[in-house]
């Protein structure tokens, strides 16, 4: 297996694609984004193994985001490669018009519900459509949790980890006597994957993501190969850190409501993250919304229309807890 580091025009941190070349079926996990520069980098990396795009037989996608599947269509056009993705993300990867229209409708609904200002909505719509409509899309084959793919002399097992994206999956394997996992965006070494804004189709995204993280803790992998940046040598420790990060963030959400009184999602997002630009106009309120809705289901927060307030008695509990994290249930 070779980790191929590719530049990323969409988000923070270089992308990773993972190449399995020593076998009858040349396999790639993720492709990087759709940019010409990324394609050139991928072609250069492949050439170092005596391969070209036309030699790729199979692509396994961790999820639908364009910085992970952007070149899948171009590669398939050259090689006829089979492209696999979880069933929940298949329509988006294939560029299905109805699926993308439904996504756009959900965006518009949430932008209004969150209280996003009109100028930020306009900036974000421009960002979301910039270049992405020109991506060549593949025909895909779907997989589900628990399916396996044989590559070289190992088996990759699909582990569904919804939260950041509806169809986000990891691929776990025994490599060199160790339990390793290709984690996509389920686990990242530097920043925490966005929940709530990264895929607005996901119901209860924070709850689902916390369960996925706990699954990583319980699995106690020896190494994780993430979708961005460098390998993670303590996946369980990193997953536990992100769980605690979200517990701390829930405290900050409650503290914002305690200080500000009833307010909408955009106001809570501004309290957490300040002024937002580019894709973070989506990610900031999306994550605030994921936390607010999670806390509302727990009964800690009450939603009234598009505003949220602390439930009766919670302010006193916050004062008693002082600097402790708020314990999230999932």
C-alpha positions as CSV (number, residue, x, y, z in Angstrom):
1,X,0.0,0.0,0.0
2,X,1.2,3.5,-0.8
3,X,-0.1,6.8,0.6
4,X,-0.4,9.4,-2.2
5,X,-0.5,12.9,-0.9
6,X,-2.4,15.3,-3.2
7,X,-3.1,19.0,-2.9
8,X,-6.6,20.1,-1.9
9,X,-8.4,23.2,-3.3
10,X,-11.5,22.6,-1.2
11,X,-10.6,22.2,2.5
12,X,-7.7,22.4,5.0
13,X,-4.9,19.9,4.6
14,X,-3.7,17.8,1.7
15,X,-5.8,14.9,0.6
16,X,-4.7,11.3,0.7
17,X,-5.4,8.6,-1.8
18,X,-4.2,5.1,-1.0
19,X,-2.9,2.8,-3.8
20,X,-2.8,-1.0,-3.7
21,X,-0.8,-1.9,-6.8
22,X,0.7,-5.3,-6.0
23,X,-2.1,-7.6,-7.2
24,X,-4.4,-8.4,-10.1
25,X,-6.8,-5.6,-9.2
26,X,-5.1,-2.2,-8.9
27,X,-7.2,-0.4,-6.3
28,X,-7.4,3.2,-5.2
29,X,-9.1,4.4,-2.0
30,X,-10.3,8.0,-2.8
31,X,-9.1,10.1,-5.7
32,X,-8.5,13.6,-4.4
33,X,-10.4,16.6,-5.7
34,X,-11.4,17.4,-9.3
35,X,-8.6,20.0,-10.0
36,X,-6.2,19.7,-12.9
37,X,-3.3,20.1,-10.5
38,X,-4.5,17.2,-8.5
39,X,-4.9,15.0,-11.5
40,X,-1.3,15.8,-12.5
41,X,0.0,14.9,-9.0
42,X,-1.9,11.6,-9.1
43,X,-0.5,10.8,-12.5
44,X,3.0,11.5,-11.4
45,X,2.6,9.4,-8.2
46,X,1.2,6.5,-10.2
47,X,4.0,6.7,-12.8
48,X,6.5,6.1,-10.0
49,X,4.9,2.6,-9.7
50,X,4.8,2.1,-13.4
51,X,1.1,2.9,-13.6
52,X,-1.2,5.4,-15.3
53,X,-4.9,6.3,-14.7
54,X,-5.8,3.7,-17.3
55,X,-4.4,0.9,-15.1
56,X,-6.7,1.5,-12.2
57,X,-9.2,-1.3,-11.9
58,X,-11.2,-0.3,-8.8
59,X,-11.9,2.8,-6.8
60,X,-13.3,2.6,-3.2
61,X,-14.7,5.9,-2.0
62,X,-15.0,6.8,1.6
63,X,-17.8,9.3,0.9
64,X,-19.4,11.8,-1.6
65,X,-17.4,15.0,-0.8
66,X,-15.7,16.3,-4.0
67,X,-12.3,16.4,-2.4
68,X,-12.5,12.6,-2.1
69,X,-14.3,11.5,-5.2
70,X,-13.6,14.4,-7.6
71,X,-11.5,12.4,-10.1
72,X,-13.5,9.2,-10.0
73,X,-15.4,10.0,-13.2
74,X,-12.3,10.9,-15.1
75,X,-10.4,7.8,-14.0
76,X,-13.4,5.6,-14.9
77,X,-13.6,7.2,-18.3
78,X,-9.9,6.3,-19.0
79,X,-9.7,2.9,-17.4
80,X,-13.3,1.5,-17.0
81,X,-12.6,1.2,-13.3
82,X,-15.4,0.0,-11.0
83,X,-16.3,2.7,-8.6
84,X,-17.7,1.7,-5.2
85,X,-19.4,3.9,-2.6
86,X,-21.9,3.5,0.2
87,X,-25.5,3.4,-0.9
88,X,-26.4,6.5,1.0
89,X,-24.0,8.6,-1.1
90,X,-24.3,6.9,-4.5
91,X,-26.8,9.3,-6.0
92,X,-24.6,12.4,-5.2
93,X,-21.4,10.8,-6.5
94,X,-23.2,9.9,-9.8
95,X,-24.4,13.5,-10.1
96,X,-28.1,12.6,-9.9
97,X,-30.0,15.8,-10.6
98,X,-32.9,15.0,-8.2
99,X,-30.5,14.2,-5.4
100,X,-28.6,17.4,-5.9
101,X,-31.8,19.5,-6.2
102,X,-33.0,17.9,-2.9
103,X,-29.7,18.9,-1.3
104,X,-30.1,22.4,-2.6
105,X,-33.6,22.6,-1.1
106,X,-32.3,21.4,2.2
107,X,-29.5,24.0,2.1
108,X,-32.1,26.8,1.6
109,X,-34.3,25.5,4.3
110,X,-31.5,25.4,6.8
111,X,-30.1,28.8,5.9
112,X,-33.4,30.4,6.7
113,X,-33.9,28.2,9.8
114,X,-30.4,29.0,11.1
115,X,-30.9,32.8,10.6
116,X,-28.0,33.1,8.1
117,X,-27.8,36.6,6.8
118,X,-28.6,37.2,3.1
119,X,-25.1,38.3,2.2
120,X,-23.6,35.2,3.7
121,X,-26.1,33.0,2.0
122,X,-25.2,34.5,-1.4
123,X,-21.5,34.1,-0.7
124,X,-22.0,30.5,0.3
125,X,-24.2,29.6,-2.7
126,X,-21.4,30.9,-5.0
127,X,-18.9,28.9,-3.1
128,X,-20.9,25.7,-3.3
129,X,-21.5,25.9,-7.0
130,X,-18.0,27.2,-8.0
131,X,-16.5,24.5,-10.3
132,X,-18.4,21.6,-8.8
133,X,-21.0,21.4,-11.5
134,X,-18.2,20.6,-14.1
135,X,-17.0,17.5,-12.3
136,X,-17.2,14.4,-14.5
137,X,-19.2,11.9,-12.6
138,X,-18.9,8.1,-12.6
139,X,-21.3,5.2,-12.6
140,X,-21.1,3.6,-9.2
141,X,-21.7,0.2,-7.5
142,X,-23.0,0.5,-4.0
143,X,-21.8,-1.3,-0.8
144,X,-23.0,-1.6,2.7
145,X,-21.6,-1.9,6.2
146,X,-19.7,-5.2,6.7
147,X,-18.9,-6.0,3.1
148,X,-15.3,-6.9,2.2
149,X,-13.0,-6.2,-0.7
150,X,-9.9,-8.2,-1.4
151,X,-6.8,-6.2,-2.3
152,X,-3.3,-7.7,-2.8
153,X,-3.2,-10.2,0.1
154,X,-5.5,-8.4,2.5
155,X,-9.2,-7.9,3.0
156,X,-10.8,-4.5,3.5
157,X,-14.0,-4.5,5.6
158,X,-16.4,-1.6,5.3
159,X,-17.3,0.1,8.5
160,X,-20.1,2.6,8.1
161,X,-19.4,5.8,10.2
162,X,-22.3,8.2,9.4
163,X,-22.2,11.7,10.9
164,X,-19.8,13.8,8.8
165,X,-21.5,12.4,5.8
166,X,-24.5,10.0,5.4
167,X,-22.5,7.4,3.6
168,X,-19.1,8.0,5.2
169,X,-17.2,4.7,5.6
170,X,-13.9,3.4,6.8
171,X,-12.1,0.3,5.5
172,X,-10.4,-1.8,8.2
173,X,-7.8,-4.5,7.6
174,X,-5.1,-6.6,9.1
175,X,-1.8,-5.3,7.7
176,X,1.6,-6.6,8.9
177,X,0.0,-8.2,11.9
178,X,-1.7,-4.9,13.0
179,X,-5.3,-3.8,13.0
180,X,-5.3,-0.8,10.7
181,X,-8.1,1.4,9.2
182,X,-8.5,3.7,6.3
183,X,-10.5,6.3,8.1
184,X,-11.5,8.9,5.4
185,X,-12.9,11.9,7.2
186,X,-14.1,9.9,10.2
187,X,-10.9,10.5,12.0
188,X,-8.4,13.3,11.2
189,X,-5.1,14.1,12.9
190,X,-5.2,17.9,13.1
191,X,-8.7,19.3,13.0
192,X,-12.1,17.7,13.8
193,X,-14.5,16.6,11.0
194,X,-17.5,18.9,10.7
195,X,-20.9,17.6,11.7
196,X,-24.1,19.3,10.7
197,X,-22.9,21.4,7.8
198,X,-20.8,18.9,5.9
199,X,-23.8,16.9,4.9
200,X,-27.2,18.5,5.7
201,X,-29.0,15.3,4.8
202,X,-27.9,13.5,8.0
203,X,-30.5,13.3,10.8
204,X,-28.9,13.5,14.3
205,X,-25.4,14.0,12.9
206,X,-23.7,14.6,16.3
207,X,-25.3,11.5,17.9
208,X,-24.2,9.3,14.9
209,X,-20.7,10.7,14.8
210,X,-20.2,10.3,18.5
211,X,-21.2,6.6,18.2
212,X,-18.8,6.2,15.3
213,X,-16.0,7.7,17.4
214,X,-16.8,5.4,20.3
215,X,-16.6,2.5,17.8
216,X,-13.1,3.6,16.9
217,X,-12.2,3.8,20.6
218,X,-13.6,0.3,21.2
219,X,-11.8,-1.1,18.1
220,X,-8.4,0.1,19.4
221,X,-6.8,0.1,16.0
222,X,-3.0,0.1,15.8
223,X,-2.9,2.8,13.1
224,X,-5.4,4.9,11.1
225,X,-4.8,6.2,7.6
226,X,-6.9,9.4,7.4
227,X,-8.3,11.2,4.4
228,X,-6.1,14.2,5.1
229,X,-2.6,14.7,6.3
230,X,-0.4,12.2,8.1
231,X,-1.1,8.7,9.7
232,X,-2.5,8.5,13.2
233,X,-0.6,6.1,15.5
234,X,-3.1,6.3,18.4
235,X,-6.5,6.2,16.7
236,X,-8.4,5.4,20.0
237,X,-6.7,8.3,21.7
238,X,-7.5,10.7,18.9
239,X,-11.1,9.5,18.8
240,X,-11.5,10.0,22.5
241,X,-10.0,13.5,22.2
242,X,-12.6,14.4,19.6
243,X,-15.4,13.0,21.8
244,X,-14.1,15.2,24.6
245,X,-13.8,18.1,22.2
246,X,-17.5,17.9,21.4
247,X,-18.4,17.6,25.1
248,X,-16.5,20.9,25.6
249,X,-18.2,22.4,22.7
250,X,-21.6,21.5,24.1
251,X,-20.6,23.4,27.3
252,X,-19.7,26.4,25.1
253,X,-23.1,26.2,23.4
254,X,-24.9,26.2,26.8
255,X,-22.7,29.0,28.1
256,X,-23.6,31.1,25.0
257,X,-27.3,30.6,25.6
258,X,-26.8,31.4,29.3
259,X,-25.1,34.7,28.5
260,X,-27.2,35.7,25.5
261,X,-30.6,34.4,26.3
262,X,-32.8,32.9,23.6
263,X,-31.1,33.1,20.2
264,X,-30.9,31.5,16.8
265,X,-28.3,29.1,15.4
266,X,-26.4,31.8,13.5
267,X,-26.0,33.8,16.8
268,X,-24.7,30.7,18.6
269,X,-22.3,30.0,15.7
270,X,-20.9,33.5,15.9
271,X,-20.4,33.1,19.6
272,X,-18.4,29.9,19.0
273,X,-16.5,30.7,15.8
274,X,-16.7,34.5,15.2
275,X,-17.0,35.8,11.7
276,X,-17.1,33.1,9.0
277,X,-15.9,33.1,5.4
278,X,-15.8,30.6,2.5
279,X,-17.1,27.1,3.3
280,X,-17.0,27.8,7.0
281,X,-20.2,29.9,6.5
282,X,-21.8,26.5,6.2
283,X,-19.7,24.5,8.6
284,X,-20.0,26.9,11.6
285,X,-23.8,27.1,11.9
286,X,-24.1,23.5,10.8
287,X,-22.0,22.4,13.8
288,X,-23.8,24.8,16.1
289,X,-27.1,23.4,14.9
290,X,-26.0,19.8,15.4
291,X,-25.1,20.6,19.0
292,X,-28.3,22.6,19.7
293,X,-30.6,19.9,18.3
294,X,-28.7,17.2,20.3
295,X,-29.0,19.2,23.5
296,X,-32.7,19.8,22.7
297,X,-33.3,16.1,22.4
298,X,-31.6,15.6,25.8
299,X,-33.9,18.2,27.3
300,X,-31.1,20.6,28.2
301,X,-32.2,23.1,25.6
302,X,-35.7,24.1,24.5
303,X,-36.4,25.1,20.9
304,X,-39.0,27.7,20.3
305,X,-39.4,28.4,16.5
306,X,-36.0,29.2,15.2
307,X,-34.6,30.2,18.6
308,X,-33.2,28.1,21.5
309,X,-33.0,28.7,25.2
310,X,-31.8,26.9,28.2
311,X,-34.3,24.5,29.8
312,X,-35.6,25.5,33.2
313,X,-33.0,24.9,35.9
314,X,-30.1,24.3,33.6
315,X,-28.5,27.7,34.4
316,X,-28.2,26.7,38.0
317,X,-26.6,23.4,37.0
318,X,-24.1,25.2,34.8
319,X,-23.1,27.4,37.7
320,X,-22.5,24.3,39.8
321,X,-20.4,22.5,37.1
322,X,-18.1,25.6,36.6
323,X,-15.3,24.5,34.3
324,X,-16.3,20.9,33.8
325,X,-17.4,19.6,30.5
326,X,-21.1,19.0,29.8
327,X,-21.7,15.1,29.6
328,X,-23.1,14.3,26.2
329,X,-25.4,11.2,25.9
330,X,-25.3,9.2,22.7
